């Protein structure tokens, strides 16, 4: 009886911990109706999503990151020479107040992350083929770069890989190693990261390769930190790795297609990859097939494709899984839509909650749980 009482108490605590609503920040490509970053509100009961309004007017904030203290938001600015903007979050209203801009030190910044200690923003420059570290001041604003690394080289696809294209930057759970998926090099570059000094130095091993012509784009760790996944944009596939956290080393275990075996199209490219908070499922978006591929994680980390769920729109450049693992929101860039899906906790399969709602050129989805 005592065990049952403890289990019941734990269940009640878990239920009480789930918020009623979450804020959802949407990064966009500006132009047309889009003016910058927009705020939505997600009801955690039925999954209803509604727009609150424009959070901040800023040029092409195509990728966003939220500080661990939930007080600040950072956005790349793909327009011009490349920048990162810092904002103060008003959690009550969903509005953002601009703090400052800092150079990303390269053209076409496309991805960024705040380190686990909340001391630095790390940014990947697609056009420039480079990465930089921008220290965060006490007020949330950004300093000039404390580290900068220029990638060099090319790979086999001369149309897409004549030069480096750093497409994402991520950190391991220990905040010790940074991983940069470079589409132009067919490599995931690995750097030792020092959050106190905001520095990046070459690791040993310095990189891991994917199959030639794959074009690695985004990268994600499993919640336990023992496995990692990268989606290959050009070849529509996901590569799985085991991770040695002591050495910062990745070892490939599997590569699997993100589209059905009988699909005859030839215009697909993958975009986003995320691991479910439970670690039981991996999700990857397809642009062209316009779906989210759902994979189950089996024995030894082996991926098995469960389904491809149509996102009810064109070009799902990004999606987000809420922190509780209950809902996935897919952003269809070319149809200006956001679609909410319920995640089956047993299979990982996706079920559309309601008809997609309007969003101007959405390309990034980030959740904020109010304190």
N, C-alpha and C positions, 0 to 999 in steps of 0.2 A: 504493500500500500504506500509505503514511503517513497518507493521508486516511482510509482504512478503519480504521486503528488508532485514530485520534483519535475517529472516530464510535463505535467499539466502546467506547472508554474513557468517552465521554460517556454512552452508554447504560447502562453499568454504574454510573456515578456516579448517574444518575437513578434507577435501580432501587434502589440502596443508600439513596438519600435518602428513599424512601417508607417511612413508619413501618409497623410490623406492626399496631399498634392505635392508635386515637384515643379520647379521652374525648368524650362527647357530653352536654352539659348541656341539660336540657329545662325550659323555663319552663311554668307551668301556671296555670289558674284554680283557686284553692283552694275547698274545699267538697267534701262527699262523701268520697271516698277520698284526694283530693289534699291535701297539706300544704305544698307549696312547690316547690323546685327539686330535680330528680332527676338522677342521673348514670347514664349508660349507657356501654358500651364497644363500639366497632365494630372488628371484625376486618377489616383491609384486604385480606386474601387472598380470602375467600369472601363477605364482606359480612355476616357473622353479627353480630347485635346482641343484647346481653344487659344487663339492668338490674343496676347495682351497688347502688343504694339511694337513700334520701333524702339529698341533699347539704346542704340547709338548709331549716328550717321558716320560712316567711315568707309573708305574705298576698298572693295573686294576683300573682306575678311573671310577668306576661304577655309581657314582652320582656326579653332579656338582651343584654349586650355584654361582651366580654372585652378587657382592657387589652393593648396591644401587647407588654408584657413578660411576658404569660401568668401573672402572679402574682395578678391581681385580676379579679373579676367584678362587674358592676353590673346591677341589676335594677330595673325600674319596679315600683311597688306601686299597682295601680289602686284598691285599697280605701281608704276614708276620704277625706281631703283631698288625697291625692296625694303620693307620696314616691319617692325613689330610694335603694336600699340598696347598700352597698359590702361586698364579701366578699373574704377572703383565700382563694386556691385552694391546696389540698393536692393536687398533681398525682399523687402516688403513690396516694392513697386515693380521690380524686374528691370529697372532703368540702370544704365551704365554712365558713369561720369569719366570723361577722358582725363588721364593723368599725364601721359607723354608718349612720344614716339622715339624709337631707337632704330638705327640702321641694322638690317639683318646681315649686312656685309656681302650680300650677293643678290642677284636677280631672281625673281620668281619664288620667294619664300612660300612653301606649301604645307609645312607641318611644324608643330612646336610642342614642347612638353615642359611643365614645371617640375623641377627635381623634388624628390620626396621631402627634403628639408625645407623647401620653400625659399631657397636662396637664389636660384637661377632659373632663367628660361633658356632652353636649348632649342635652336631653330635649324631646319634643313632648307636649303635653297635649291630648288629644282633647276632653275635656269642657270644659276651660277655654279652648280655642282659642288657645293660647299656647305659647311656647317659652322655655327657660331654659338657662343655662350654669352648671355646678357645677364649680368648680376641684377638682383632685385633689391631696391632700397627699402628702408623701413616703412616708407609711406606707400609701397607697392609700385612705384615708378621704376623705370629701367635705366641702368647705366649703359655706357658704351661697352662694346664687346670685350670680354676678358680673355677669350680664346677664339681662334679662327683656324679652320683647316680647309685647304683647297684640295679636292680630289682631282686625280688625273687618270687618263686612260680611256678605253672604249671597249666595245664588245662586238658581237657578230652581226647584229641587225643594224645595217648602215642607215636605215631611215630613222630609227629611234635611239641608237646607241653609239653614235659617233663621238660622244663626249660624256663626261659624268653627269648624272642627274640624281642628286640626293633627294629622295622622295619622302623620307620619314626619319624621325629620331626618337628613340625610346630608351628607357632606363630599366635596369633590373631592380628587384625588390630591395636589394641592399644599397642601392644608390651608388654603386661602385663602378658599373660598366655602362657605357652608352653604345647603342646599336643603330647604325645608319643603313637603311636599305637604299642602295644606289642602283636605280633602274638602268643607267647607262653602262655600268660596269659588271652587272650580274654578280654583285657581291653584297654581303652585309658586312660593312666595316665595323670593327670593334675597337672602342677606345676606353682607356681607364679614365674615370671621371672623379675629380676632387671638388666637392661642392663648396668647401671653404674658400678655395682659391679660384673657383670657376674655371678650372683647367681641363683640357682633354689631351691625353697622350696616347700614342700607339700602343695597343695591347700585343701580347704574344700568346695566342695567334692574333694577327692583325685583321683578319677577315675570314669569312666562310663563303664559298661560292655556291650559286645555284646553277641549274643546267643552262648552257649557253643559249642566249636569246630569250630567257624567261622574263627578265625585267622585274626584279623584286620591287615592291611598292610600299606596302604597310606591313607592320610587324606587331605581334602581340604575344605576351607571356601568359601561361596558365596561372591560375591563382596561387598554386603551390610553388611557382617559380622553377619547376623542374623541366618544363617543356616550353617551346616557343614555336610560333608559326609565322610564315610570311606568305602573302599572296603575290603571285607572279602575274603582273598586269598583262604582258604580251601573250603568254601562252595559256591564260585562263586556268591556272592551277594554284594549289596551296602546297607548300613544302613544310613538313614538320621536322622539328629538331629536339634532341635532348640537350639540356643545359648543365654545364659544369660551372657552378657559381663561384668556385674557388679560383678557377682560371679564366672565367669569362669566355668559355669556349662552347661553340655550338656544333653538334654532330647530326647530320641529316639522317632521318629514319624513313621518310616516305614523301612522295609527291603524288597528288591526286587531283583529278580534273574537277572544275567547279561547274561544269555544264553537263547535261544528260548525254549519255553515250550516243543516243539517236538524233541529237540536235545537228542540223545541217548548216546552220549559219556560220559565217566566217568573220563576223564583225564584232566579236565580243572582246571586252577587256575587263579585268577585275579592278576593284577600287578599294573597298574597305574590308578589313578583317578584324574580328573581335572574338574573345573567348567569353562564354557565359560565366557569371560569378560563381557558379557551382563547379566549373571546370569540366563539366560533362559534355559540353557542346561547343563547336566552333562555327562561326558564321562568316560568310564572304559574299560581297555584292558583285553582281555581273552587270555590266553596261553593254547593251546589245541584246542579250537574252533577257535583260531587265528583271532580274530575280535576285533573291538572296539564297545562296546555297547553304544548307544546314547539314552539319556533320556531327555524328556522335563520336565520342572518344572512348575507345575500347581498351582491351588489355594491352599493356605495353605502349599505350598512347596512340594506337592505330586508329586512323580516321576512316569512318564509313559514311558515305553520303546518304542522308535520310530523305531529303527532298530538295526541290528548287521551288521556292514560293515566289510567285509573280508579285511585284511590288505595286501594281496598279498605276504605273507611271513609267516614263522613259528616263533612263540614265541615272540609276541610283548611285551617285558618287559617294554617298556616305550614309551611315545609319548609326544609331546609338542604342545600346541596351541599358535600361535603367539600373541603378545600383542594386535593387532588390532582385533583379533577374526576371521580373514579371512581364515586362513589355519591351518590344523593339520598335523603334520609329525609323522608317526608311524615308530618305529625302530624294525625291526625283527631280533632278536639276532641270531637265528639259520640259517637264510638264508642270513645274511650279506647284508641287504637291508634297504633303507629308502624310504618310500612312502609318497607323498604329496597329501592331500585331500583338496578340497574346502569345506568350511562349509556353508551350506544353512542358511542364516540369519533368515529365517522365521521358518524353521522346525528343524534346527540343523543337518539335514542329511548330510552325507559325500559323495563326488563325487571325484573319483580318477582323479588327474590332468594329470598324464603321467605315463609311466612305472617306477617302482621303480629303484633307482640307487644304486650302490655299496657303502657299508660302512662296515668296518671290525668289526664284533661282536658288533654292536651298542646297548647300554643299557641305554642311557640318552640323552635327547634333551633339549637344553637351547638356548634361543634367546637373541640377543643383538642388540638393536637399536642404531646405531651410532649417536652421537650428531652432 
